[in-house]
Amino acid sequence: MVASDLTGRRYDLNIGSNNLVSLRVLALDESAPAPVKTPVFQPVWSGISSLEALPQGDRVTITFDAENVRRAALYRSVRPIVHIPDLLGAVIIQTRISSPFTDFPVPGIPYFYAVIDEDDLVRGTLSIVPGLNATRSPVEISLSRGGPGLEPLAQTIRAMPLPELSSMAAVPGMEIYSDNSTPVELSPQAVRVLEDIPVRPPVDPASRRPRVFARDMEVYAAGGEEYALSTIIRGSFRAMNWEAARNELTRFLALPRNPEITARAKFYLGQCFYFLRHPREALFEFLAIQDQYPNESREWIQASLDLMRN
């Protein structure tokens, strides 16, 4: 920034990262100005205060006070959130949240949190104040936790070696199969039974219609997980560009997301695998969300199994 006085003398001023320059403006008729004191920049209170993030088992509970805040958004980062540019390296967990809010971060990683008023961000009046709307210290879920809804890892890992099942012990007198065994022809009755079994026609994935939740077809304001997922669904997914949609959803799920949004993204990713004729990968995605969306996942699980039989 460049400024000059009435005589034309030039002054070069450096603007800091907060886009503010502390200068005192004097009236033209003020003949004896007092010594200029550089004021200390005071952040503008955003209406969000008393932010706390407390680990509880496999989750983190976020509590805060909000006054005249219409849209509060939760950010999470592996680095301290002290200044506004720090939000660029943070993950938007969810928008329009209220206190208390439950987050399920990846165990074993220290995280910092911040809750901001999205209206302040749009107006350019947002300030990050650690201890007020950002956490001063990180919180971490213990690695002994297996993640949301899972038991500790030590209780789920079986000791080696794993047991073996002996077919000879299960069926006494059973002969072990070998390539030298003499084949036995089926009886006429067995042949007739096999001929009467109906044969399923080959499954054509194109005969199915993709399924989309209505909320993911809405147009959200820029920013946030809902906006990012909606952009993918209204773009490559709706255009049935399954390869591009799969890649975008995979990148979307590479970062920790809200559990509900994660489940919906996996539902769409499973459909992408299905239409790309990768039923095994699709099956895993649908199985992972059957608790959240039992009806929707059930039909796609069966469709994936049918495609695997082709």
C-alpha positions as CSV (number, residue, x, y, z in Angstrom):
1,M,0.0,0.0,0.0
2,V,1.3,3.5,-0.9
3,A,0.2,6.8,0.8
4,S,1.4,10.4,0.5
5,D,1.0,13.6,2.5
6,L,-0.1,17.1,1.2
7,T,3.5,17.8,0.0
8,G,3.6,14.7,-2.1
9,R,6.0,12.8,0.1
10,R,5.5,9.1,-0.3
11,Y,5.0,6.6,2.5
12,D,5.1,2.9,1.8
13,L,3.0,0.9,4.3
14,N,3.1,-2.9,4.7
15,I,-0.3,-4.5,5.3
16,G,-0.2,-7.5,7.7
17,S,-1.9,-10.8,7.4
18,N,-5.0,-9.4,9.2
19,N,-5.4,-6.8,6.4
20,L,-5.3,-3.9,9.0
21,V,-2.9,-0.9,9.3
22,S,-3.0,0.9,12.6
23,L,-2.7,4.7,11.9
24,R,-4.2,7.7,13.6
25,V,-5.9,10.2,11.2
26,L,-5.6,13.8,12.3
27,A,-7.8,16.8,11.3
28,L,-6.1,19.4,9.1
29,D,-6.5,22.2,11.7
30,E,-4.8,20.2,14.5
31,S,-1.5,22.0,15.0
32,A,0.0,20.1,17.9
33,P,-0.8,16.5,17.5
34,A,-0.2,14.2,20.5
35,P,2.3,11.4,20.2
36,V,0.9,8.6,18.1
37,K,0.4,5.4,20.0
38,T,-0.1,2.2,17.9
39,P,-3.3,0.7,19.2
40,V,-3.4,-3.0,19.9
41,F,-5.7,-4.9,17.5
42,Q,-8.7,-6.3,19.3
43,P,-10.5,-9.1,17.6
44,V,-14.2,-8.7,17.0
45,W,-16.3,-11.1,19.1
46,S,-18.2,-13.4,16.7
47,G,-21.0,-14.4,19.1
48,I,-19.5,-17.8,19.8
49,S,-17.7,-18.4,23.1
50,S,-16.7,-20.9,25.7
51,L,-15.8,-23.5,23.2
52,E,-14.7,-26.9,24.7
53,A,-13.8,-30.2,23.1
54,L,-13.9,-33.2,25.5
55,P,-12.9,-36.7,24.5
56,Q,-15.4,-39.3,25.7
57,G,-14.6,-42.9,24.7
58,D,-14.6,-43.1,20.9
59,R,-16.0,-39.6,20.3
60,V,-15.4,-35.9,21.1
61,T,-18.2,-33.8,22.5
62,I,-18.0,-30.1,21.4
63,T,-19.9,-27.6,23.5
64,F,-20.1,-23.8,23.1
65,D,-22.2,-20.7,23.7
66,A,-23.7,-18.9,20.7
67,E,-25.5,-15.5,20.7
68,N,-27.3,-14.2,17.6
69,V,-25.6,-16.9,15.5
70,R,-27.7,-18.3,12.6
71,R,-25.2,-20.7,11.1
72,A,-22.4,-22.2,13.2
73,A,-19.8,-24.4,11.4
74,L,-17.4,-26.8,13.0
75,Y,-13.8,-27.0,11.8
76,R,-11.2,-29.6,12.7
77,S,-7.4,-29.5,12.0
78,V,-4.2,-31.3,13.0
79,R,-2.6,-27.9,13.4
80,P,-3.6,-25.1,15.8
81,I,-6.4,-22.8,14.5
82,V,-5.2,-19.3,15.5
83,H,-5.7,-17.2,12.4
84,I,-8.3,-17.1,9.6
85,P,-5.8,-18.6,7.0
86,D,-5.6,-21.7,9.3
87,L,-9.1,-22.6,8.3
88,L,-7.8,-23.4,4.8
89,G,-6.0,-26.4,6.1
90,A,-8.9,-27.5,8.3
91,V,-11.7,-29.9,7.6
92,I,-15.3,-28.7,7.7
93,I,-17.1,-31.3,9.9
94,Q,-20.6,-29.9,9.6
95,T,-22.5,-26.6,9.2
96,R,-25.5,-25.4,11.0
97,I,-24.6,-27.2,14.2
98,S,-25.8,-26.6,17.7
99,S,-24.3,-27.3,21.1
100,P,-23.5,-30.0,22.1
101,F,-22.2,-31.7,19.0
102,T,-20.6,-35.1,18.7
103,D,-17.6,-35.7,16.4
104,F,-15.9,-39.1,15.6
105,P,-12.3,-38.3,14.7
106,V,-9.6,-40.8,13.7
107,P,-8.1,-42.3,16.9
108,G,-4.5,-41.6,17.7
109,I,-4.3,-38.1,16.1
110,P,-4.4,-34.9,18.1
111,Y,-7.0,-32.5,16.7
112,F,-7.8,-28.8,17.2
113,Y,-11.3,-27.4,16.8
114,A,-12.9,-24.1,15.9
115,V,-16.6,-23.1,15.7
116,I,-17.3,-20.0,13.5
117,D,-20.3,-18.0,12.4
118,E,-20.6,-18.5,8.7
119,D,-22.2,-15.1,8.4
120,D,-19.1,-13.4,9.9
121,L,-17.0,-15.4,7.4
122,V,-19.1,-14.1,4.4
123,R,-19.1,-10.5,5.7
124,G,-15.3,-10.6,6.3
125,T,-15.7,-9.8,10.1
126,L,-14.6,-13.1,11.4
127,S,-11.9,-13.4,14.0
128,I,-10.3,-16.5,15.5
129,V,-9.8,-16.3,19.2
130,P,-8.2,-19.4,20.9
131,G,-10.1,-20.1,24.1
132,L,-13.2,-18.3,22.8
133,N,-14.2,-19.9,19.5
134,A,-11.1,-22.1,19.0
135,T,-9.5,-24.7,21.2
136,R,-6.1,-23.9,22.7
137,S,-5.0,-27.5,23.2
138,P,-5.6,-30.6,21.0
139,V,-7.8,-33.5,21.9
140,E,-7.1,-37.1,21.0
141,I,-9.0,-40.4,21.0
142,S,-6.9,-43.3,22.3
143,L,-5.7,-45.8,19.8
144,S,-7.1,-48.5,22.0
145,R,-10.5,-47.5,20.5
146,G,-11.4,-49.2,17.3
147,G,-13.5,-46.3,16.0
148,P,-17.2,-45.4,16.3
149,G,-19.3,-48.3,17.6
150,L,-16.4,-50.8,17.8
151,E,-14.8,-52.5,20.8
152,P,-11.2,-51.8,21.7
153,L,-8.7,-53.4,19.3
154,A,-7.2,-55.7,22.0
155,Q,-10.6,-57.4,22.4
156,T,-11.3,-58.0,18.8
157,I,-7.9,-59.4,17.6
158,R,-7.8,-63.2,18.0
159,A,-4.6,-64.9,19.2
160,M,-2.6,-66.9,16.7
161,P,-2.7,-69.6,15.4
162,L,-6.3,-69.6,14.3
163,P,-8.1,-72.9,14.7
164,E,-8.4,-75.4,11.8
165,L,-11.4,-77.3,10.8
166,S,-10.8,-81.0,10.1
167,S,-13.2,-82.4,7.5
168,M,-12.3,-85.9,8.6
169,A,-13.4,-85.1,12.1
170,A,-16.5,-83.4,11.0
171,V,-17.6,-86.3,8.7
172,P,-16.1,-89.6,9.9
173,G,-15.1,-91.9,7.1
174,M,-15.0,-89.0,4.5
175,E,-12.3,-89.4,1.9
176,I,-10.0,-86.5,1.2
177,Y,-10.5,-85.3,-2.4
178,S,-7.6,-85.7,-4.8
179,D,-7.1,-85.3,-8.5
180,N,-6.8,-89.1,-8.8
181,S,-10.4,-89.6,-7.5
182,T,-12.7,-91.5,-9.8
183,P,-15.6,-89.3,-10.9
184,V,-19.1,-90.6,-10.2
185,E,-21.9,-90.1,-12.5
186,L,-25.1,-88.5,-11.2
187,S,-28.2,-90.6,-10.9
188,P,-31.0,-89.9,-13.4
189,Q,-33.1,-88.4,-10.6
190,A,-30.3,-85.9,-9.7
191,V,-29.9,-85.0,-13.4
192,R,-33.7,-84.2,-13.7
193,V,-33.6,-82.1,-10.5
194,L,-30.7,-80.1,-11.9
195,E,-32.5,-79.5,-15.2
196,D,-35.6,-78.2,-13.4
197,I,-33.6,-75.6,-11.5
198,P,-34.5,-72.2,-13.1
199,V,-31.6,-70.4,-14.6
200,R,-31.3,-66.7,-13.7
201,P,-30.9,-64.5,-16.8
202,P,-27.6,-62.4,-16.8
203,V,-27.9,-59.2,-14.8
204,D,-27.5,-56.0,-16.7
205,P,-26.4,-53.1,-14.4
206,A,-27.8,-50.6,-16.9
207,S,-31.3,-51.9,-16.1
208,R,-31.1,-50.4,-12.6
209,R,-31.7,-46.8,-11.9
210,P,-29.3,-44.9,-9.6
211,R,-30.7,-43.8,-6.2
212,V,-30.2,-40.3,-4.9
213,F,-31.4,-38.7,-1.6
214,A,-33.4,-35.6,-2.1
215,R,-31.2,-33.5,0.3
216,D,-28.1,-34.1,-1.9
217,M,-29.8,-32.6,-4.9
218,E,-30.2,-29.3,-3.1
219,V,-28.0,-26.3,-3.9
220,Y,-26.1,-25.3,-0.7
221,A,-24.2,-22.1,0.0
222,A,-20.5,-22.4,-0.9
223,G,-18.5,-24.3,1.7
224,G,-19.2,-27.2,4.0
225,E,-19.5,-31.0,3.6
226,E,-23.1,-30.9,2.4
227,Y,-22.1,-28.5,-0.4
228,A,-19.1,-30.7,-1.4
229,L,-21.2,-33.9,-1.6
230,S,-24.1,-32.1,-3.3
231,T,-21.7,-30.8,-6.0
232,I,-20.5,-34.3,-6.8
233,I,-24.0,-35.8,-6.9
234,R,-25.4,-33.0,-9.0
235,G,-22.4,-33.2,-11.3
236,S,-20.7,-36.4,-12.4
237,F,-23.0,-38.7,-10.5
238,R,-26.2,-37.4,-12.0
239,A,-24.5,-37.4,-15.5
240,M,-23.8,-41.1,-14.9
241,N,-20.1,-40.5,-15.4
242,W,-19.3,-43.3,-13.0
243,E,-15.6,-43.3,-13.3
244,A,-15.3,-39.6,-12.5
245,A,-17.9,-39.9,-9.7
246,R,-16.0,-42.8,-8.2
247,N,-12.8,-40.8,-8.1
248,E,-14.4,-37.7,-6.7
249,L,-16.2,-39.6,-4.0
250,T,-13.0,-41.5,-3.1
251,R,-11.2,-38.2,-2.6
252,F,-14.1,-36.8,-0.6
253,L,-14.0,-39.8,1.7
254,A,-10.2,-39.6,2.1
255,L,-10.8,-37.0,4.8
256,P,-12.7,-37.6,8.1
257,R,-16.3,-36.7,7.6
258,N,-19.5,-36.5,9.6
259,P,-20.8,-40.1,10.1
260,E,-24.1,-39.3,8.3
261,I,-22.5,-37.7,5.4
262,T,-19.9,-40.5,5.2
263,A,-22.7,-43.1,5.0
264,R,-24.4,-41.3,2.2
265,A,-21.1,-40.9,0.3
266,K,-20.5,-44.6,0.7
267,F,-24.0,-45.3,-0.7
268,Y,-23.2,-43.4,-3.8
269,L,-19.7,-44.9,-4.1
270,G,-21.2,-48.4,-3.9
271,Q,-23.5,-47.5,-6.8
272,C,-20.5,-46.2,-8.8
273,F,-18.7,-49.6,-8.3
274,Y,-21.9,-51.4,-9.3
275,F,-22.4,-49.6,-12.5
276,L,-18.7,-50.0,-13.3
277,R,-19.3,-53.8,-12.9
278,H,-17.2,-54.1,-9.8
279,P,-19.8,-55.9,-7.6
280,R,-17.3,-57.0,-4.9
281,E,-16.2,-53.5,-4.1
282,A,-19.8,-52.3,-4.3
283,L,-20.9,-55.0,-1.9
284,F,-18.4,-53.8,0.7
285,E,-19.7,-50.2,0.5
286,F,-23.3,-51.2,0.9
287,L,-22.5,-53.6,3.8
288,A,-20.8,-50.7,5.6
289,I,-23.9,-48.6,5.7
290,Q,-26.7,-51.2,6.3
291,D,-27.1,-50.0,9.9
292,Q,-27.7,-46.3,8.8
293,Y,-29.7,-47.1,5.6
294,P,-31.1,-50.7,6.0
295,N,-33.8,-50.4,3.3
296,E,-31.7,-48.7,0.7
297,S,-28.6,-50.9,1.2
298,R,-30.6,-54.2,1.3
299,E,-31.7,-53.9,-2.4
300,W,-28.2,-52.9,-3.6
301,I,-26.6,-55.7,-1.6
302,Q,-28.8,-58.2,-3.3
303,A,-28.2,-56.5,-6.7
304,S,-24.4,-56.8,-6.1
305,L,-24.7,-60.5,-5.2
306,D,-26.7,-61.1,-8.4
307,L,-24.1,-59.4,-10.5
308,M,-21.3,-61.5,-8.8
309,R,-23.2,-64.6,-10.0
310,N,-22.9,-63.6,-13.7
